[in-house]
Amino acid sequence: MRGVTKNLVLVLAIAVVLAGCKAPTQQIDTTKAALEEVTKASADIAPVPELKDLNDKLTAALDEIAAQDKKFFKKFGKAKEMLTNLGTDIEALKAALPAKIEAAKNEAIKLQGEAKAAIDEAKALLAKAPTGKGTKKDIDALKADLAGAETAFAEIQTALDGKDYIVAQDKANAIKTKAADIAAQVKAAIEKVTGKKIV
């Protein structure tokens, strides 16, 4: 009877050791799914630099699991802890995401206003631009460029409506730059003709 009890204890001890040797497959799948969900939620909405850090942590945890898989006596405790901590970080990012999205939206709207102001300034300057023989061709080209910028301006709102805040910001910045360039060229043309510097 003592031998049976001894064997039973040994079998139970081996079972416990083997249970600890199983890779945390369920935890890996859950963590990957949570990371994928937060990545999709932030795609084309707001820049989220934390995603790179989270992906790096996942890679590190998977590397640890792969390293343990090669050993005879596998210990997945460290990997499980890494995955648990990663899960906490993912949840924290998920909670912070609405504020990040709102900030990206507000930045896009601000840039949209700045792009509109830049277009209006360029348009006002073009109205005063000299249309003499030496400048007419250049001014016409600048007017065409500004018309293109005005057409592109509508795309900012389309991007905003589609919650593509990164795209909206990029378009607004491009239009601002284009309009500012047009304004600078018109100022230079006016100053050349009048001899007066425009501030």
Wavefront OBJ file of the C-alpha trace (Angstrom):
o trace
v 0.000 0.000 0.000
v 2.895 2.313 0.841
v 4.404 1.629 -2.589
v 1.141 2.565 -4.326
v 0.916 5.819 -2.341
v 4.541 6.598 -3.161
v 3.900 5.957 -6.867
v 0.734 8.044 -6.770
v 2.610 10.980 -5.214
v 5.327 10.606 -7.878
v 2.752 10.549 -10.695
v 1.039 13.651 -9.271
v 4.386 15.444 -8.941
v 5.247 14.637 -12.579
v 1.778 15.812 -13.676
v 2.293 19.134 -11.865
v 5.739 19.575 -13.457
v 4.383 18.727 -16.919
v 1.441 21.107 -16.455
v 3.930 23.880 -15.770
v 5.806 22.879 -18.928
v 2.912 23.640 -21.286
v 3.272 26.700 -23.474
v 0.663 29.385 -22.633
v -1.114 28.992 -25.985
v -4.433 30.406 -24.780
v -2.693 33.451 -23.270
v -0.729 34.011 -26.487
v -3.919 33.908 -28.586
v -5.767 36.255 -26.226
v -2.874 38.742 -26.168
v -2.469 38.656 -29.962
v -6.213 39.225 -30.455
v -6.222 42.175 -28.025
v -3.210 43.741 -29.746
v -4.791 43.271 -33.165
v -8.007 44.897 -31.925
v -6.221 48.004 -30.595
v -4.103 48.212 -33.776
v -7.235 48.171 -35.963
v -8.936 50.755 -33.743
v -6.034 53.158 -34.193
v -5.325 52.556 -37.894
v -5.685 55.735 -40.000
v -7.101 57.574 -37.004
v -4.203 58.746 -34.900
v -0.473 58.164 -34.702
v 0.089 55.671 -31.887
v 3.829 55.217 -31.252
v 3.071 52.872 -28.317
v 2.014 50.170 -30.810
v 5.641 49.540 -31.797
v 6.590 49.061 -28.142
v 3.681 46.634 -27.625
v 4.628 44.625 -30.724
v 8.244 44.499 -29.523
v 7.083 43.166 -26.149
v 4.976 40.494 -27.863
v 7.975 39.448 -29.965
v 10.125 39.248 -26.820
v 7.522 37.037 -25.077
v 7.260 34.743 -28.121
v 11.056 34.528 -28.308
v 11.132 33.511 -24.651
v 8.527 30.801 -25.332
v 10.496 29.551 -28.347
v 13.660 29.406 -26.224
v 11.880 27.381 -23.534
v 10.365 25.051 -26.136
v 13.881 23.901 -27.059
v 14.656 22.867 -23.462
v 13.853 19.481 -21.905
v 12.633 21.068 -18.674
v 10.523 23.952 -19.935
v 9.738 26.907 -17.678
v 7.138 29.293 -19.089
v 6.703 31.371 -15.925
v 8.713 34.322 -17.289
v 6.863 34.249 -20.619
v 3.491 34.129 -18.854
v 4.469 37.130 -16.748
v 5.612 38.992 -19.888
v 2.278 38.245 -21.571
v 0.324 39.315 -18.488
v 2.207 42.632 -18.340
v 1.694 43.099 -22.080
v -2.039 42.499 -21.644
v -2.115 45.245 -18.993
v -0.258 47.634 -21.340
v -2.685 46.857 -24.179
v -5.674 47.593 -21.936
v -4.066 50.887 -20.853
v -3.584 51.908 -24.486
v -7.156 50.891 -25.312
v -8.393 53.155 -22.495
v -6.184 56.049 -23.710
v -7.105 55.643 -27.385
v -10.307 57.789 -27.392
v -8.324 60.785 -26.061
v -5.589 60.222 -28.671
v -8.202 60.025 -31.430
v -9.860 63.231 -30.203
v -6.466 65.004 -30.121
v -5.712 63.870 -33.691
v -9.153 65.042 -34.824
v -8.678 68.459 -33.176
v -5.227 68.816 -34.747
v -6.662 67.984 -38.186
v -9.443 70.579 -37.741
v -6.898 73.200 -36.617
v -4.709 72.489 -39.657
v -7.799 72.655 -41.885
v -8.419 76.198 -40.598
v -4.785 77.142 -41.171
v -4.922 75.758 -44.722
v -8.067 77.816 -45.422
v -6.368 80.961 -44.065
v -3.315 80.299 -46.261
v -5.536 79.890 -49.341
v -7.434 83.103 -48.501
v -4.176 85.040 -48.086
v -2.820 83.745 -51.414
v -6.134 84.594 -53.106
v -6.099 88.148 -51.711
v -2.522 88.657 -52.879
v -3.332 87.283 -56.334
v -6.123 89.854 -56.637
v -3.487 92.595 -56.194
v -0.895 90.915 -58.391
v 0.552 92.861 -61.331
v -0.834 91.675 -64.660
v 1.662 93.355 -66.945
v 3.297 91.780 -69.966
v 6.215 90.300 -68.009
v 4.138 88.822 -65.170
v 0.788 87.739 -66.671
v 1.942 84.218 -67.603
v 3.458 83.624 -64.151
v 0.392 84.985 -62.342
v -1.934 82.800 -64.450
v 0.154 79.767 -63.520
v -0.066 80.701 -59.828
v -3.848 81.143 -60.140
v -4.076 77.631 -61.612
v -1.955 76.285 -58.737
v -4.208 77.986 -56.207
v -7.333 76.582 -57.915
v -5.765 73.122 -57.520
v -5.122 73.789 -53.831
v -8.749 74.899 -53.370
v -9.993 71.704 -55.030
v -7.711 69.622 -52.807
v -9.004 71.523 -49.745
v -12.352 69.694 -50.018
v -10.467 66.407 -49.549
v -9.553 67.458 -45.999
v -13.231 67.423 -45.001
v -13.750 64.090 -46.761
v -10.874 62.634 -44.724
v -12.286 64.153 -41.520
v -15.730 62.690 -42.239
v -14.098 59.300 -42.782
v -12.175 59.650 -39.481
v -8.890 59.460 -41.413
v -7.300 62.118 -39.229
v -3.721 61.377 -40.277
v -4.708 61.770 -43.940
v -6.598 64.992 -43.124
v -3.537 66.405 -41.342
v -1.224 65.470 -44.223
v -3.529 67.044 -46.819
v -3.961 70.221 -44.758
v -0.200 70.577 -44.299
v 0.424 70.051 -48.026
v -2.196 72.691 -48.962
v -0.800 75.136 -46.384
v 2.683 74.734 -47.845
v 1.406 75.130 -51.420
v -0.656 78.236 -50.610
v 2.235 79.789 -48.645
v 4.544 79.164 -51.609
v 2.050 80.825 -53.978
v 1.696 83.804 -51.613
v 5.492 84.172 -51.402
v 5.818 84.178 -55.198
v 3.020 86.746 -55.604
v 4.612 88.970 -52.930
v 7.919 88.759 -54.775
v 6.215 89.733 -58.076
v 4.403 92.696 -56.441
v 7.591 93.878 -54.730
v 9.500 93.621 -58.024
v 6.967 95.816 -59.829
v 6.211 98.336 -57.035
v 9.586 98.366 -55.306
v 7.764 98.175 -51.957
v 8.241 95.292 -49.508
v 5.063 93.486 -48.449
v 4.953 92.234 -44.873
l 1 2 3 4 5 6 7 8 9 10 11 12 13 14 15 16 17 18 19 20 21 22 23 24 25 26 27 28 29 30 31 32 33 34 35 36 37 38 39 40 41 42 43 44 45 46 47 48 49 50 51 52 53 54 55 56 57 58 59 60 61 62 63 64 65 66 67 68 69 70 71 72 73 74 75 76 77 78 79 80 81 82 83 84 85 86 87 88 89 90 91 92 93 94 95 96 97 98 99 100 101 102 103 104 105 106 107 108 109 110 111 112 113 114 115 116 117 118 119 120 121 122 123 124 125 126 127 128 129 130 131 132 133 134 135 136 137 138 139 140 141 142 143 144 145 146 147 148 149 150 151 152 153 154 155 156 157 158 159 160 161 162 163 164 165 166 167 168 169 170 171 172 173 174 175 176 177 178 179 180 181 182 183 184 185 186 187 188 189 190 191 192 193 194 195 196 197 198 199
